[in-house]
Amino acid sequence: MALVNPHGKEKKLKPLLLTGDQFREEKQKAKSLPQVMLTSRETSDLIMLGIGAFTPLDGFMTKEDWKGVCDDYRTSQGIFWPVPITLSVPREQADRLKDGQEVALTDEETDELMGSMTVQEKYTIDKTYECKQVFKTTDTQHPGVAKLMAQGEVNLAGTVKVFSESYYPELYKDVYLRPAQTREIFQNKGWNTVAALQLRNPMHRSHEYLAKVAIEICDGVLIHQLIGKLKPGDIPAEVRVRAVNALVENYFVKDTCIQAGYPMEMRYAGPREALLHAVFRQNYGCSHLIVGRDHAGVGEYYGPFDAHRIFDEIPKDSLELQPLKMDWTFYCYKCNGVASIRTCPHCKEDRLLLSGTMLRRMLSGEEEVPDHFSRPEVLTILKDYYAKLDEKVEVKLHKYAEGEK
């Protein structure tokens, strides 16, 4: 057996990050080009293109791509893709640009020159339509909707050259890995099947349970930390990385899991984002993606298992990677351990429901965290982080975490 192929017809990684003389020449040239400022989401998407995580894309999408992805999960080339990857600018700037013109791509928060693009097309979209298709809501309280509605009026499409991935701090250097690097690690370990555990919260006992179930099925698990931009109230990546390290060192068999970071910004698109997570995890070399309750969701916008169902709705040939659909998990006092709806026969009064949102709410509000919610080594790190915050953070609890459904 071998690792799953990268996504796309060519079945090989397509990194767009320049190196050597080509990098130096193109970056120097870009300094004299008209500047297009990138939002944090666009910057993170550009880096994902650069490292090959968005293989086989070669840049920001055309209108035909955008419509095909919104409507049918397909680009104009027939490639399965679940979420539009687009770049927008204000209309007055778009009016000054011509098709075929090269522009420099600069991160608006750091002023760093991140890459360049040859403008292939300028087009407008129905933002409301994209929100309905991708987020299943037009409510601007949804963080993904709010960002999309605030973007420029005109999208620019075109192939990109990527100069930098240094948007992310030095402190992530030990966990930040490109797809080619994780593939090499898996191969060196002799792993053929690898399950990815998507993580944007510190690992609690349910995460630990899901990872260990996956280890029983696969050769190993990639604990894949998001180190892109999060919404207010989420715990910073550096804290989560330390918490995961403590958990793995104390409670996992050696060489059964790898922790890595990836630079994409969360869209909180629920089921559609679960599919996007699957696409780029396949590029990282993973054969499976652990899909738990409310995967990539936020608030009450998605049902707890909508992300399970969407994998059954897409064409069978869309992905080589397969979902590992995990049911609701909790700590059961009668079972004396973590269990799921499928394995525990007891009633809800015997169960301690576990979620990252609940944990953040308790810690931010200085509430007592129940025994069995997370490992003591993890809680020590998290309590230290919250104790040093200047002000408390409001964390809204997802209704499903209270067991209403």
C-alpha positions as CSV (number, residue, x, y, z in Angstrom):
1,M,0.0,0.0,0.0
2,A,1.0,3.7,-0.4
3,L,-0.3,7.0,0.9
4,V,-3.4,8.5,-0.8
5,N,-2.7,10.6,-3.9
6,P,-2.8,14.4,-3.8
7,H,-6.1,15.8,-4.9
8,G,-6.7,16.4,-8.6
9,K,-6.3,14.6,-11.9
10,E,-2.5,14.8,-12.0
11,K,-2.3,13.2,-8.5
12,K,0.8,15.1,-7.4
13,L,1.4,18.1,-5.2
14,K,1.4,21.5,-6.9
15,P,3.2,24.0,-4.5
16,L,3.4,27.5,-5.9
17,L,6.0,28.8,-3.4
18,L,9.0,30.2,-5.3
19,T,12.6,29.5,-4.3
20,G,16.1,30.4,-5.3
21,D,16.8,32.7,-8.2
22,Q,13.2,32.7,-9.4
23,F,12.0,33.8,-6.0
24,R,14.6,36.7,-5.9
25,E,13.8,37.8,-9.4
26,E,10.0,37.7,-9.1
27,K,10.0,39.4,-5.7
28,Q,12.2,42.2,-7.0
29,K,10.0,42.7,-10.0
30,A,6.8,42.7,-7.8
31,K,8.1,45.7,-5.8
32,S,7.3,47.9,-8.8
33,L,3.9,46.4,-9.5
34,P,0.5,47.9,-8.5
35,Q,-0.4,46.6,-5.0
36,V,-3.4,44.6,-4.1
37,M,-3.9,44.3,-0.3
38,L,-5.0,40.9,1.0
39,T,-7.2,40.3,4.0
40,S,-6.1,37.8,6.5
41,R,-8.3,35.1,4.9
42,E,-6.8,35.8,1.4
43,T,-3.3,35.8,2.8
44,S,-3.9,32.4,4.5
45,D,-5.4,31.1,1.2
46,L,-2.4,32.3,-0.7
47,I,-0.1,30.5,1.7
48,M,-2.1,27.3,1.3
49,L,-1.7,27.6,-2.4
50,G,2.0,28.2,-1.9
51,I,2.7,25.1,0.1
52,G,0.6,22.9,-2.1
53,A,-2.2,22.4,0.4
54,F,-4.7,23.6,-2.1
55,T,-3.5,21.3,-4.9
56,P,-4.4,21.4,-7.8
57,L,-5.5,25.0,-7.8
58,D,-3.0,27.5,-9.3
59,G,-4.5,30.7,-8.1
60,F,-7.7,32.6,-7.3
61,M,-10.8,31.4,-9.0
62,T,-12.6,32.8,-12.1
63,K,-16.3,33.5,-12.2
64,E,-17.0,30.2,-13.9
65,D,-15.0,28.5,-11.1
66,W,-16.8,30.4,-8.4
67,K,-20.3,29.6,-9.8
68,G,-19.4,25.9,-10.3
69,V,-18.1,25.6,-6.8
70,C,-21.1,27.3,-5.3
71,D,-23.6,25.3,-7.4
72,D,-22.0,21.9,-7.9
73,Y,-18.8,21.6,-5.9
74,R,-16.8,21.6,-9.2
75,T,-14.4,24.1,-10.8
76,S,-14.5,24.9,-14.5
77,Q,-11.9,22.1,-15.0
78,G,-14.2,19.6,-13.3
79,I,-12.2,19.4,-10.1
80,F,-14.1,18.7,-7.0
81,W,-13.8,21.8,-4.7
82,P,-16.3,22.8,-2.0
83,V,-15.6,26.4,-1.1
84,P,-14.7,29.4,-3.4
85,I,-11.1,30.5,-3.1
86,T,-11.3,34.1,-4.2
87,L,-9.6,37.5,-4.0
88,S,-11.5,40.8,-4.0
89,V,-10.7,44.5,-4.3
90,P,-12.7,47.8,-4.2
91,R,-14.4,48.7,-7.5
92,E,-12.3,51.8,-8.0
93,Q,-9.1,49.8,-7.8
94,A,-10.5,47.1,-10.2
95,D,-11.3,49.8,-12.7
96,R,-7.6,50.7,-12.9
97,L,-6.4,47.1,-13.6
98,K,-6.4,45.4,-16.9
99,D,-6.6,41.7,-17.9
100,G,-3.1,40.3,-18.3
101,Q,-1.6,42.8,-15.9
102,E,0.6,41.7,-13.0
103,V,-0.1,42.9,-9.5
104,A,1.8,42.5,-6.2
105,L,-0.1,40.8,-3.3
106,T,0.6,42.4,0.1
107,D,-0.8,41.4,3.4
108,E,-2.9,44.3,4.8
109,E,-2.0,43.6,8.4
110,T,1.8,43.3,8.1
111,D,2.5,45.1,4.8
112,E,4.6,42.0,3.8
113,L,4.9,41.3,0.1
114,M,3.4,37.8,-0.1
115,G,3.3,37.1,-3.8
116,S,2.2,38.3,-7.3
117,M,-0.7,37.5,-9.6
118,T,-1.4,37.8,-13.3
119,V,-5.0,39.2,-13.6
120,Q,-7.0,36.9,-15.8
121,E,-10.5,38.2,-15.1
122,K,-12.4,40.8,-13.1
123,Y,-15.9,40.0,-12.1
124,T,-18.7,40.7,-9.7
125,I,-20.6,38.1,-7.7
126,D,-23.8,37.9,-5.8
127,K,-22.5,37.8,-2.2
128,T,-25.8,36.9,-0.8
129,Y,-26.0,33.9,-3.1
130,E,-22.5,32.7,-2.0
131,C,-23.4,33.0,1.6
132,K,-26.6,30.9,1.1
133,Q,-24.7,28.2,-0.8
134,V,-21.6,28.0,1.4
135,F,-22.7,29.1,4.9
136,K,-26.4,28.2,4.6
137,T,-27.2,31.6,6.1
138,T,-27.0,35.3,5.3
139,D,-26.9,36.3,9.0
140,T,-24.1,38.8,9.4
141,Q,-23.6,37.6,13.0
142,H,-22.0,34.5,11.4
143,P,-18.3,35.4,11.2
144,G,-17.8,33.9,7.8
145,V,-20.8,35.7,6.4
146,A,-19.6,39.0,7.9
147,K,-16.2,38.7,6.3
148,L,-17.6,37.8,2.9
149,M,-20.2,40.7,2.9
150,A,-17.4,43.1,3.9
151,Q,-15.1,42.1,1.0
152,G,-14.5,44.3,-2.1
153,E,-17.1,44.6,-4.8
154,V,-14.9,43.0,-7.6
155,N,-13.2,39.6,-7.6
156,L,-9.8,39.2,-9.3
157,A,-9.0,35.8,-10.9
158,G,-5.6,34.7,-11.9
159,T,-2.5,32.5,-11.4
160,V,-0.3,33.3,-8.5
161,K,3.4,33.2,-7.6
162,V,3.9,32.9,-3.8
163,F,6.9,34.5,-2.1
164,S,6.4,34.0,1.6
165,E,4.8,31.8,4.2
166,S,6.3,33.9,7.1
167,Y,2.9,35.4,8.0
168,Y,3.0,33.1,11.0
169,P,5.2,33.6,14.0
170,E,8.5,31.9,14.7
171,L,6.9,30.1,17.7
172,Y,5.0,27.8,15.3
173,K,8.2,26.5,13.6
174,D,8.1,23.2,15.4
175,V,4.6,22.3,14.3
176,Y,4.2,24.1,11.0
177,L,4.6,21.5,8.3
178,R,3.9,21.6,4.5
179,P,2.1,18.7,2.8
180,A,5.3,17.4,1.3
181,Q,6.8,17.3,4.8
182,T,4.0,15.3,6.4
183,R,4.0,12.9,3.5
184,E,7.7,12.3,4.0
185,I,7.2,11.8,7.8
186,F,4.3,9.3,7.2
187,Q,6.4,7.4,4.6
188,N,9.4,7.3,6.9
189,K,7.3,5.8,9.7
190,G,5.8,3.2,7.3
191,W,2.3,4.6,7.6
192,N,-0.1,4.0,4.8
193,T,-3.4,5.1,6.5
194,V,-3.5,8.3,8.5
195,A,-6.5,9.9,10.1
196,A,-6.5,13.7,10.5
197,L,-7.9,15.3,13.7
198,Q,-9.0,18.9,12.9
199,L,-8.3,21.0,16.0
200,R,-9.0,24.6,16.8
201,N,-9.6,24.1,20.5
202,P,-7.4,22.5,23.2
203,M,-7.8,18.7,23.3
204,H,-10.3,17.5,25.9
205,R,-11.2,13.9,26.7
206,S,-13.6,13.6,23.7
207,H,-10.8,14.7,21.3
208,E,-8.5,12.2,23.0
209,Y,-11.1,9.4,22.6
210,L,-11.6,10.2,18.9
211,A,-7.9,10.2,18.2
212,K,-7.5,6.8,20.0
213,V,-10.4,5.2,18.1
214,A,-8.7,6.4,14.9
215,I,-5.4,4.9,16.0
216,E,-7.2,1.5,16.3
217,I,-8.2,1.8,12.7
218,C,-5.3,3.6,11.0
219,D,-1.5,3.4,11.2
220,G,-1.4,6.8,12.9
221,V,-3.1,10.2,13.6
222,L,-2.2,13.7,12.4
223,I,-3.3,16.1,15.1
224,H,-3.7,19.1,12.8
225,Q,-3.8,22.4,14.6
226,L,-5.2,25.5,12.9
227,I,-2.7,28.3,13.3
228,G,-4.6,30.8,11.1
229,K,-6.8,33.6,12.3
230,L,-9.7,32.7,14.6
231,K,-12.7,34.5,15.9
232,P,-12.6,36.5,19.2
233,G,-12.7,34.2,22.3
234,D,-10.9,31.3,20.7
235,I,-7.7,30.1,22.4
236,P,-4.4,31.1,20.7
237,A,-2.5,28.4,18.8
238,E,0.6,28.6,20.9
239,V,-1.5,27.7,24.0
240,R,-3.2,24.9,22.2
241,V,0.1,23.5,20.9
242,R,1.5,23.3,24.4
243,A,-1.7,21.7,25.7
244,V,-1.6,19.0,22.9
245,N,2.1,18.3,23.6
246,A,1.3,17.7,27.2
247,L,-1.5,15.3,26.4
248,V,0.4,13.4,23.8
249,E,3.5,13.0,26.0
250,N,1.5,11.6,28.9
251,Y,-1.4,9.7,27.4
252,F,-0.6,8.4,24.0
253,V,1.6,5.5,22.9
254,K,4.9,6.8,21.4
255,D,4.9,7.2,17.6
256,T,1.2,6.9,17.1
257,C,0.4,10.5,16.4
258,I,2.1,13.6,15.0
259,Q,1.1,17.2,15.8
260,A,1.3,19.7,13.0
261,G,0.0,23.2,12.2
262,Y,-1.6,24.5,9.1
263,P,-2.1,28.1,8.1
264,M,-5.7,28.4,6.9
265,E,-8.1,30.9,8.4
266,M,-11.4,29.4,9.6
267,R,-14.5,30.3,7.7
268,Y,-16.8,28.5,10.1
269,A,-18.7,27.1,7.1
270,G,-19.8,23.9,8.8
271,P,-20.5,21.0,6.3
272,R,-18.8,22.8,3.3
273,E,-15.7,23.5,5.4
274,A,-15.6,19.9,6.5
275,L,-15.3,19.0,2.8
276,L,-12.5,21.6,2.4
277,H,-10.7,20.1,5.4
278,A,-11.0,16.7,3.7
279,V,-9.5,18.0,0.4
280,F,-6.4,19.6,1.9
281,R,-5.9,16.7,4.4
282,Q,-5.7,14.4,1.4
283,N,-3.0,16.6,0.1
284,Y,-1.2,16.3,3.4
285,G,-1.3,12.5,2.9
286,C,-4.2,11.6,5.2
287,S,-6.5,8.7,4.2
288,H,-9.2,9.6,6.7
289,L,-10.6,12.7,8.4
290,I,-12.2,12.5,11.8
291,V,-15.6,14.2,11.5
292,G,-17.2,14.7,14.9
293,R,-20.2,16.8,16.1
294,D,-20.7,20.2,14.5
295,H,-17.4,20.0,12.5
296,A,-16.2,23.5,11.6
297,G,-19.4,25.0,12.9
298,V,-20.2,28.1,14.9
299,G,-23.2,29.1,17.0
300,E,-26.5,27.4,16.1
301,Y,-26.2,27.6,12.3
302,Y,-25.7,23.9,11.6
303,G,-27.1,20.7,13.0
304,P,-24.7,18.5,15.0
305,F,-24.2,16.0,12.2
306,D,-24.7,18.0,9.0
307,A,-21.0,17.5,8.3
308,H,-21.6,13.7,8.3
309,R,-24.4,13.9,5.9
310,I,-22.7,16.1,3.3
311,F,-20.1,13.4,2.6
312,D,-22.9,11.1,1.5
313,E,-24.3,13.9,-0.8
314,I,-21.2,14.5,-2.9
315,P,-20.2,12.2,-5.9
316,K,-18.4,9.1,-4.9
317,D,-15.3,9.9,-6.9
318,S,-14.9,13.3,-5.3
319,L,-12.1,12.3,-2.9
320,E,-9.8,9.4,-2.1
321,L,-9.9,10.4,1.6
322,Q,-12.8,8.9,3.6
323,P,-14.6,10.4,6.6
324,L,-14.5,8.7,10.0
325,K,-17.9,9.7,11.3
326,M,-17.9,9.9,15.0
327,D,-21.0,10.1,17.1
328,W,-21.7,12.3,20.1
329,T,-19.0,11.6,22.8
330,F,-19.1,12.3,26.5
331,Y,-17.7,11.1,29.9
332,C,-20.1,8.5,31.4
333,Y,-19.9,8.1,35.2
334,K,-21.5,4.7,35.1
335,C,-19.3,3.5,32.2
336,N,-16.4,5.1,34.1
337,G,-14.9,6.4,30.9
338,V,-15.4,8.3,27.7
339,A,-18.1,6.8,25.5
340,S,-20.5,7.7,22.7
341,I,-24.2,7.4,21.9
342,R,-23.4,4.1,20.1
343,T,-21.6,2.5,23.0
344,C,-23.2,3.9,26.2
345,P,-26.6,2.7,27.3
346,H,-27.1,5.1,30.2
347,C,-29.2,8.3,30.5
348,K,-28.1,11.9,30.1
349,E,-27.9,12.4,33.9
350,D,-25.0,10.0,34.0
351,R,-23.1,11.9,31.2
352,L,-20.7,14.8,31.3
353,L,-20.9,16.4,27.8
354,L,-17.6,17.6,26.5
355,S,-16.9,20.4,24.0
356,G,-14.2,23.0,23.4
357,T,-16.7,25.7,23.7
358,M,-17.9,24.5,27.1
359,L,-14.3,24.3,28.3
360,R,-13.6,27.8,27.1
361,R,-16.7,29.1,28.7
362,M,-15.9,27.6,32.1
363,L,-12.3,28.7,32.1
364,S,-13.1,32.3,30.9
365,G,-15.8,32.6,33.5
366,E,-13.7,31.2,36.3
367,E,-16.1,28.3,36.7
368,E,-15.0,25.0,38.3
369,V,-14.1,22.5,35.5
370,P,-15.6,19.1,36.4
371,D,-13.3,16.1,36.8
372,H,-12.9,14.0,33.7
373,F,-13.5,17.0,31.3
374,S,-9.8,17.2,30.4
375,R,-6.5,15.9,31.6
376,P,-5.0,17.7,34.5
377,E,-1.8,18.6,32.6
378,V,-4.0,20.3,29.9
379,L,-6.1,22.2,32.4
380,T,-3.0,23.5,34.1
381,I,-1.8,25.1,30.9
382,L,-5.2,26.5,30.1
383,K,-5.9,27.9,33.6
384,D,-2.5,29.7,33.5
385,Y,-3.5,31.3,30.1
386,Y,-6.8,32.5,31.3
387,A,-5.4,33.8,34.6
388,K,-3.1,36.1,32.6
389,L,-5.8,37.6,30.4
390,D,-6.5,41.3,31.1
391,E,-10.2,40.9,30.7
392,K,-12.6,38.0,30.6
393,V,-13.9,36.8,27.2
394,E,-17.5,36.1,26.6
395,V,-18.0,32.6,25.1
396,K,-21.4,31.7,23.7
397,L,-22.4,28.1,24.2
398,H,-23.7,26.0,21.3
399,K,-27.1,24.7,22.2
400,Y,-26.2,21.1,21.3
401,A,-23.5,21.1,23.9
402,E,-26.3,21.3,26.5
403,G,-27.8,18.1,25.1
404,E,-31.0,19.6,23.7
405,K,-30.8,17.3,20.7
